[in-house]
Amino acid sequence: MYFKKLIYDKIWILAIVLFIFSVLTLNSLYFISNVVQNIYYGVYVVLSIITITIIRNHYSLNIHNGFFILLHMLLIYVTYVSYLNHFIAVPLFLIFPSLLIFPLLRSQKSHSIFKFFSGFLYILLLIIMFAFLFVRLIFTSVKLVKTVYSPNNKQMIEVYSINNGAVGGSTHVYLAEKYCYLFKKNRLIYSGHYGEGEDIVKWKDINHVQIDSKTIDITSP
């Protein structure tokens, strides 16, 4: 009971933690360890659900439907970007807790026009999200092929092979900069045909990477 009361009284701490998580994710800052990163995702989702549920049950907060129109448009955009990046840059399931906000915290006093458009965009978001998720799980396979560390061990190259089945595939190469030997920040530096980078991926020097027969300047934006 004490722990439950502590959470209710200190919900602002949960809000700050979730805000930090969101900023880290949207800035493509990840843990170097995939195991730790997956735990991090799980904690984010659980804390999000707990926070939204507490606000719903213990605070009389009603959010205007006009806000949800903007929120749903933003989430549709993020979902689309996530799909284009094959969920490497922004994992799609991080959006799932946001889906609880509308049914639990929407205001019933908003004008009917706001209610209609916010509800319409919410349904559209659900359709787009689950359609993309279905395609991702059934038809798309994303595999980390290689990880090559830089000569100074402060950066690394990650080669992802993306197989879209009968429609073909592609190769994405990310530059991951290491921070405090704990975090990494990913940046897409090359996108090519499926199968590239499986044979030759190496650092030519601190600023150039060779991928098969191509040389990439990693200092270019």
Buried (B, 14 or more C-beta within 10 A) or exposed (E): EEEEEEBEEEBEEBEEBBEEBEEBBEEBBBBBEEEEBEEBBEEBBEBBEBBBEBBBEEEEEEBBBBBBBEBBBEBBEBBEEBBEBBBBBBBBBBBBBBBBBBEBBBBEEBEEEBBEBBBEBBEEBEEBBEEBBEEBEEEBBBEEBBEBEBEEEEBBBBBBBBBBEEEEBBBBBBBBBBEEEEBBBBEBBBEBEEBBBBEEBEBEEEEEBBBBEEEBEBEEE
